[in-house]
Amino acid sequence: MARRVIPGFGLSFGITVAALTAVILVPLAALFLKAAGLGPAQSWEILRTPRVAAAFRLTFGASALAAATAAGFGLLVVWVLVRYRFPGRRLLDAMVDLPFALPTAVAGITLAELYGPNGWIGEKLALIGVQGAYSPVGVFIALTFISFPFVVRTVQPVLEDLQPEFEEAAATLGAARFTTVRRVIFPALVPALVTGFTLAFARAIGEYGSVVFISGNLPFKTEILPILIIGQLEQFNYAGASVIAAAMLIVSFSLLLVINLLQRRLVARIH
C-alpha cells in the first residue's frame, strides 16, 4: 500500500469537521441561541427600530457600492499590471496588498485625516460641496479601500493564465480589438470578477476598524451595523446585539448565496 503524505480520509475528515465545528459552527450556534432567547416578537421590535433599519441600509448599500467600485477599478489595475511593463510596476503591484498589511485602525485614521474638512483631499471635495469624512461618502471610501485588493488578487492570476493564442486567433479572423476584449477576454474574466466582488462585498459588510474613525458614527446617518453592535455590547445589551448580528448574518448569507448562484449560471453559460 502506498504511503500517504497526510493521514487517511477518515482521520483527515474527522479533524476537518472538528476544527470547523469548534471555530465556526459553535460560535454561530451560540449567537443564534442567544438571539432566540428574546423570542420572535421582541427580536422583530429591535430590528424594525429606525436606528437599526438605517444602519442596515447604510451597511449593505455602501458595501455593495464599494464592492462594485472595487470590481471596476480593480479590473483596470489588473489589466495594467498584467499587460504592460513599466518602471515601478513591482512597487505598484506590492501597493495593492497595502490594505491587507495595514491595521484597519491606522487606515481609518489616515483616511479621516485625508478626507477630513482640513485634509488634503477633504478641502478639495468641500469646494464642490462634497463632505468626505463623517458622512456616508466616508463610509464608502473606507469600504472601497479595504475591499479593493480582493478583486485584484482574484482576477490577476486568471488574466495572467489567459493564453494569448485566443486573442491572436480572433485577430486573425478579423475581429476588432474591442470585439476581442468583449467576446474573448472579458467572458473568461467574469467568473473571477464575480468571485472578487463577492469577497469584497463580504469583507466590507463586516468592516469596523477603518470605518469607525472616518464615519463619525452618527446614528441614522453614518452608523454601520458593526458599530451599532459594539454600542449594544458596551451597554451590556447582549441579547439585542445578538439579534442584530444574527439578522446581519442571515441577510449576508442570503445575498452571498444569490451571488454564488448567479456566478454558477454565468460559468455554465460561458462553457
Secondary structure, DSSP 8 states (H G I E B T S, - for coil): ----SS--HHHHHHHHHHHHIIIIIHHHHHHHHHHHTT-HHHHHHHHTSHHHHHHHHHHHHHHHHHHHHHHHHHHHHHHHHHH---TTHHHHHHHTTHHHHS-HHHHHHHHHHHHSTTSHHHHHHHHTT---SSSHHHHHHHHHHHHHHHHHHHHHHHHHHS-HHHHHHHHHTT--HHHHIIIIIHHHHHHHHHHHHHHHHHHHHT--HHHHHHS---TTTT--HHHHHHHHHHTT-HHHHHHHHHHHHHHHHHHHHHHHHHHHHHHHHH-
